[in-house]
Amino acid sequence: MARQTKSIPLNIMTDEQGAGIDIQRLALPQLPPVGLSSLEVDRLAHRHNTHTFHLLEKGTVHLELDFQHYQVETSSLIYIHPDQVHRTTATDSVIVVSLAITNENLNPQYLYLLDELVPARPLPLAVETVTLINQAVSLCLKVAERKSDQLQHAILKDACNALVALILSTYLAQTQPTNTPSRFELVTKAFKHELERHYRTQKRPAYYANKLALSTAYLNECVKNTTGQSVSHHIQQRVILEAKRWLSYSDQSVKEIAARLGYDDYPAFCRLFKKMTGISGLAFRGKNRD
């Protein structure tokens, strides 16, 4: 039977108190194994309504995250942003600590940095880092069990934010230079944050330049100097990533997806998709469901 889903599957994080934080250590005999039919595998792909962090304590996991494939080994961190579509498989037993936390429960500074981190590759950990993170995990798990404490949620929120800070610090230490960012880099970061908020409705570089109180030429200079690509390219790439997600994991038509992404001119969207990917939207959908 053909899959029927008009939206990308969304796993809603729930906990007993509805507080928006859930942390567990899970021992799983296996995750859905590699080798399922394409229909079954498609059904595994989903988004979360939370930021999710996984510390793989035992086993090997195969992760597909926004069309990138990773083999994740023991003592690795995985961070998944709410926007990202993913699925995991493992043929042997795994032990994993999983933290799910909503925007509202995250320290605003950490939330900003997490948005900046995407896309984040799974991160192997040094022994001393594993030890430190395990100490923070143990505190979070113990607090999560103390459901009768009057301040349980507040303590859990603080403990989990400390764990997120350690995870962020580990990622940043390995992915970002330690020197003070240049003006060009700061402008590029600010542009990317605005892009994430407005890419569905705003496609013109001038809009983002105006938001940042810059000239369009200067914004383009900053972004191109930092990334090697123009502002327009980044806008188009973000639109196409979202289009790929909807084409692969929903049954919405290409025309419906174009409208969702702010394109009333359907032929223009089709031309853009082919220009950026080398194939049509329908061909991409077929290729990713074979």
C-alpha positions in Angstrom: 0.0 0.0 0.0 1.3 3.4 -0.9 2.4 5.7 1.9 0.0 8.5 2.6 1.3 11.4 4.6 0.7 15.1 3.9 3.4 16.2 6.4 6.8 15.1 7.5 6.3 12.7 10.5 6.7 14.6 13.8 7.6 12.7 17.0 6.1 14.7 19.9 8.3 14.6 23.0 6.2 13.9 26.0 6.9 13.4 29.7 4.7 12.6 32.6 4.4 16.2 33.8 4.4 17.8 30.3 7.3 20.0 31.3 9.2 19.9 28.0 12.3 18.0 29.3 12.9 14.3 29.1 16.1 12.4 29.8 16.5 8.6 29.8 19.2 5.9 29.6 17.9 3.4 27.1 19.1 -0.2 26.5 17.8 -1.4 23.2 18.3 -4.9 21.7 18.4 -3.2 18.3 17.0 -0.3 16.4 15.0 -1.1 13.2 17.5 -3.0 11.2 19.2 -2.0 8.0 17.6 -3.7 5.0 14.0 -2.8 5.4 11.9 -2.0 2.3 12.0 1.6 1.2 8.4 2.1 2.4 9.3 0.8 5.9 12.5 2.9 6.0 10.6 6.0 4.9 8.3 5.6 7.8 11.2 5.6 10.3 12.3 9.1 9.2 10.9 11.9 11.3 11.4 15.2 13.1 11.2 16.0 16.8 9.5 18.9 18.4 12.6 19.3 20.6 16.3 19.6 20.5 17.6 16.1 21.1 21.0 15.0 22.3 22.2 11.4 22.3 25.3 10.0 24.1 26.0 6.6 22.6 27.5 4.5 25.4 27.5 1.2 23.7 27.1 -0.1 20.1 27.2 1.2 16.6 24.4 3.3 15.1 23.7 4.2 11.5 22.3 7.7 11.2 20.8 9.4 8.2 20.5 13.1 9.0 19.2 15.4 6.3 20.4 13.1 3.5 23.9 12.6 5.0 24.8 9.2 6.3 27.0 8.5 9.3 28.2 5.5 11.2 28.3 6.4 14.9 30.5 4.5 17.3 30.6 4.1 21.1 31.4 7.2 23.1 30.0 9.7 20.5 27.6 12.6 20.8 24.7 13.2 18.4 22.8 16.5 18.2 19.6 16.8 16.2 17.9 20.2 15.7 14.0 20.2 15.6 14.1 21.1 11.9 16.2 18.1 10.9 14.8 14.9 9.5 16.5 11.8 10.6 16.4 8.1 11.1 18.6 5.6 13.0 19.2 1.9 12.6 21.4 -0.5 14.5 21.6 -4.3 14.1 23.2 -5.0 17.5 22.3 -3.9 21.0 22.9 -0.3 22.0 22.9 1.8 25.2 22.2 5.5 24.7 21.4 8.4 27.0 18.8 10.6 25.3 17.9 14.2 26.3 15.0 16.0 24.7 14.4 19.6 25.6 12.1 22.3 24.1 13.1 25.8 23.1 11.3 27.2 26.2 13.5 25.2 28.6 16.8 26.1 26.9 19.0 29.0 28.0 18.6 31.6 25.3 22.3 31.8 24.7 22.5 28.0 24.2 19.5 28.1 21.9 21.3 30.7 19.7 24.5 28.7 19.6 22.6 25.5 18.7 20.9 27.2 15.8 24.4 28.3 14.7 25.8 24.8 15.0 23.5 23.2 12.5 24.3 21.0 10.6 26.4 19.2 13.3 28.1 15.9 12.6 28.2 13.1 15.2 31.1 13.8 17.5 33.5 11.2 18.9 34.5 12.0 22.4 37.9 11.9 24.2 38.0 9.8 27.4 38.2 12.8 29.7 35.3 14.4 28.0 33.2 11.3 28.3 33.9 11.2 32.1 32.8 14.9 32.5 29.7 14.5 30.5 28.8 11.3 32.3 28.9 13.1 35.6 26.4 15.7 34.3 24.2 12.9 32.8 24.2 11.1 36.2 23.0 14.3 37.9 20.2 14.8 35.3 19.0 11.2 35.6 18.9 11.4 39.4 17.0 14.7 39.4 14.6 13.3 36.8 13.7 10.5 39.2 12.8 12.9 42.1 9.4 13.7 40.8 8.0 14.6 44.3 10.4 17.4 44.9 8.7 20.8 44.8 11.5 22.3 42.7 12.1 19.2 40.6 11.4 20.9 37.3 13.6 23.9 38.1 16.5 21.8 39.2 16.1 19.5 36.2 16.1 22.4 33.9 19.3 23.8 35.4 21.0 20.4 35.4 20.0 19.7 31.7 21.1 23.2 30.6 24.5 22.5 32.3 24.7 19.2 30.3 23.8 21.1 27.1 26.5 23.7 27.8 29.1 20.9 28.2 27.9 19.4 24.9 28.0 22.8 23.1 31.4 23.5 24.5 32.7 20.2 23.2 31.3 20.8 19.7 32.5 24.4 19.6 36.0 23.4 20.7 36.3 21.1 17.7 34.4 23.0 15.1 35.2 26.7 15.6 38.4 28.7 15.8 39.4 30.0 19.2 40.4 33.5 17.9 38.0 36.4 18.0 35.6 36.3 15.1 36.0 38.9 12.4 33.4 41.5 11.5 32.6 39.5 8.3 32.0 36.3 10.4 29.8 38.1 12.9 27.7 39.6 10.1 27.4 36.1 8.4 26.2 34.5 11.6 23.6 37.2 12.1 22.5 36.7 8.4 22.1 33.0 8.9 19.9 33.4 12.0 17.7 35.8 10.1 17.6 33.4 7.1 16.4 30.5 9.3 13.5 32.6 10.5 12.4 34.1 7.2 13.5 31.9 4.3 10.0 30.7 3.6 8.8 34.3 2.9 11.8 36.3 2.1 14.0 35.5 -0.9 15.7 38.8 -1.6 19.1 39.7 -0.2 18.0 43.3 0.3 15.5 42.1 2.9 18.3 40.6 5.1 20.6 43.5 4.5 17.8 45.8 5.8 17.2 43.6 8.8 20.8 43.9 9.7 21.0 47.7 8.9 23.6 47.0 6.2 23.8 47.7 2.5 23.1 44.7 0.3 26.6 45.0 -1.3 28.3 44.9 2.2 26.2 41.9 3.4 27.1 40.0 0.3 30.8 40.9 0.7 30.7 39.6 4.3 28.9 36.4 3.5 31.0 35.6 0.4 34.3 36.4 2.2 33.3 34.0 5.1 31.7 31.2 3.2 32.7 31.5 -0.4 29.1 31.8 -1.5 26.7 34.7 -2.1 23.7 35.6 0.0 21.4 34.5 -2.8 23.1 31.1 -2.9 22.5 30.6 0.8 18.9 31.6 0.5 18.4 29.2 -2.3 20.2 26.3 -0.6 18.0 26.7 2.5 14.9 26.6 0.4 16.1 23.6 -1.5 17.0 21.7 1.7 13.5 22.1 3.0 12.0 21.1 -0.4 14.1 17.9 -0.3 12.8 17.1 3.1 9.2 17.5 2.0 9.7 15.6 -1.3 11.3 12.7 0.5 9.1 12.3 3.6 5.7 13.6 2.6 3.2 13.0 -0.2 2.6 16.7 -0.9 2.8 17.5 -4.6 5.8 19.6 -5.9 3.3 22.4 -6.5 2.1 22.2 -2.8 5.7 22.2 -1.6 6.6 25.2 -3.8 3.6 27.1 -2.3 4.6 26.1 1.3 8.1 27.6 0.6 6.7 30.9 -0.7 6.7 30.3 -4.4 3.5 31.3 -6.2 5.4 30.9 -9.5 5.5 27.2 -9.7 7.6 27.0 -12.9 10.2 29.3 -11.3 10.5 27.0 -8.3 10.9 24.0 -10.6 13.7 25.8 -12.5 15.4 26.7 -9.2 15.2 23.1 -7.9 16.7 21.7 -11.1 19.4 24.3 -11.2 20.5 23.6 -7.6 20.2 19.8 -7.7 20.6 18.8 -11.3 17.3 16.9 -11.4 13.6 17.7 -11.2 11.6 17.6 -7.9 9.7 14.5 -9.1 13.0 12.8 -10.1 14.5 13.6 -6.7 11.4 12.1 -4.9 11.6 8.9 -7.0 15.3 8.5 -6.4 15.0 8.9 -2.6 12.1 6.4 -2.4 13.7 3.7 -4.5 
